[in-house]
């Protein structure tokens, strides 16, 4: 048995990211399934997993504890849950997640001006509002986080 057969290569540092060739997508009108188009080789995005960012956010989020009646046992039980966050805070956190996860991109051009789009926080947030880019980003996150079976279904 060779050393190659004894080990499995696995990523444990999610801070570097991977380059993904950009692909568009559309939603099938009959099945409402996402159909992914072929990648565009000249356009690519360097993306890292958002999981560490989300985990860190969950650690900071405040929890609330309440005693509630269990209908089956008729006993009071202690239940812990995350406090509601204002909508504006949720939007800010989503913007921060995109800024954290997208490290660089190449080959995007402004449709109106023809100018090359640079990888800035402002532009990353603007891309978040593009439905096609959002589907691309979500698919890349599925691949990065090992949800390949789930990604294959979508």
C-alpha positions in Angstrom: 0.0 0.0 0.0 1.5 3.4 -1.0 1.4 6.5 1.1 -1.1 7.9 -1.5 -3.6 5.2 -0.5 -3.2 5.9 3.2 -4.3 9.5 3.2 -7.2 11.7 2.2 -6.6 15.2 1.1 -9.0 17.6 2.8 -9.2 21.4 3.1 -9.0 22.7 6.7 -8.1 26.3 5.9 -11.2 28.1 4.6 -9.6 31.5 4.4 -7.9 31.2 1.1 -10.8 30.5 -1.3 -11.0 28.9 -4.7 -11.4 30.4 -8.2 -14.7 29.5 -9.9 -15.4 30.2 -13.6 -18.5 32.3 -13.7 -21.7 30.8 -15.0 -25.1 32.2 -15.6 -28.3 30.4 -14.8 -32.1 30.6 -15.3 -35.2 29.1 -13.8 -37.1 26.6 -15.8 -40.6 28.1 -16.1 -42.4 24.7 -15.9 -40.4 22.9 -13.2 -39.1 26.0 -11.4 -35.7 24.3 -11.1 -32.5 26.3 -11.5 -30.7 25.5 -14.8 -27.0 26.3 -14.7 -25.4 27.3 -18.0 -21.8 26.5 -19.2 -19.0 28.4 -17.4 -17.5 31.5 -19.1 -13.7 30.8 -19.0 -12.7 34.5 -19.2 -14.8 35.4 -16.2 -14.0 34.1 -12.8 -14.5 34.8 -9.1 -12.3 33.9 -6.1 -14.6 32.8 -3.3 -14.1 31.4 0.1 -16.5 29.6 2.3 -18.9 31.9 4.3 -19.2 29.2 7.0 -16.5 30.7 9.3 -18.1 34.1 9.0 -21.6 32.8 9.8 -20.3 30.7 12.7 -18.6 33.8 14.2 -21.8 35.8 13.8 -23.8 33.1 15.6 -21.3 33.3 18.5 -21.9 37.0 18.8 -25.7 36.8 18.5 -27.6 37.3 21.7 -29.8 34.5 23.0 -33.0 34.7 25.0 -34.3 32.1 27.5 -37.9 31.6 28.2 -40.0 29.2 30.2 -42.8 27.7 28.0 -45.5 25.1 28.6 -44.9 21.7 26.9 -48.4 20.8 25.7 -47.8 17.1 25.9 -46.2 16.8 29.3 -48.0 19.8 30.8 -44.7 20.9 32.4 -42.8 24.1 32.0 -39.6 23.8 30.0 -36.7 26.1 29.5 -36.3 27.1 25.8 -33.4 29.1 24.4 -33.5 30.9 21.1 -31.8 33.8 19.2 -33.2 37.2 19.8 -34.8 38.9 16.8 -32.6 41.2 14.9 -33.7 44.3 13.1 -34.1 43.9 9.3 -31.4 46.6 8.7 -28.9 44.6 10.8 -29.7 41.4 8.8 -29.1 43.3 5.5 -25.8 44.6 6.9 -24.7 41.1 8.0 -25.5 39.8 4.5 -23.5 42.6 2.9 -20.6 41.8 5.3 -20.8 38.1 4.3 -20.5 38.8 0.6 -17.6 41.2 1.3 -15.9 38.4 3.4 -16.5 35.6 0.9 -15.7 37.2 -2.4 -11.9 37.8 -2.4 -11.5 38.9 -6.1 -13.1 38.7 -9.5 -12.0 39.1 -13.1 -13.9 39.8 -16.4 -16.9 41.7 -15.2 -17.8 44.9 -17.1 -20.5 47.5 -16.4 -23.2 47.0 -19.0 -24.1 50.7 -19.1 -20.6 52.3 -19.2 -18.4 49.4 -20.5 -16.0 50.0 -17.7 -14.2 47.0 -16.0 -15.8 46.4 -12.6 -13.2 46.3 -9.8 -13.5 44.1 -6.7 -14.5 46.6 -4.1 -16.9 46.2 -1.1 -19.4 48.4 -2.9 -19.3 46.3 -6.1 -19.6 43.0 -4.2 -22.7 44.3 -2.5 -24.1 45.5 -5.8 -23.5 42.0 -7.2 -25.5 40.5 -4.3 -28.6 42.2 -5.7 -28.2 40.5 -9.1 -30.3 37.3 -9.0 -28.1 35.4 -11.5 -24.9 36.3 -9.5 -26.7 35.3 -6.3 -27.5 31.9 -7.6 -23.8 31.5 -8.8 -22.6 32.5 -5.3 -24.9 30.1 -3.5 -23.9 27.3 -5.8 -20.2 28.0 -5.1 -20.9 28.0 -1.4 -22.5 24.6 -1.7 -19.5 23.2 -3.4 -17.0 24.9 -0.9 -19.0 23.5 2.1 -19.1 20.0 0.8 -22.8 19.9 0.0 -21.9 18.4 -3.4 -24.9 16.0 -3.3 -27.2 18.9 -2.4 -25.6 21.0 -5.1 -26.1 18.3 -7.6 -29.8 18.2 -6.8 -30.1 21.9 -7.5 
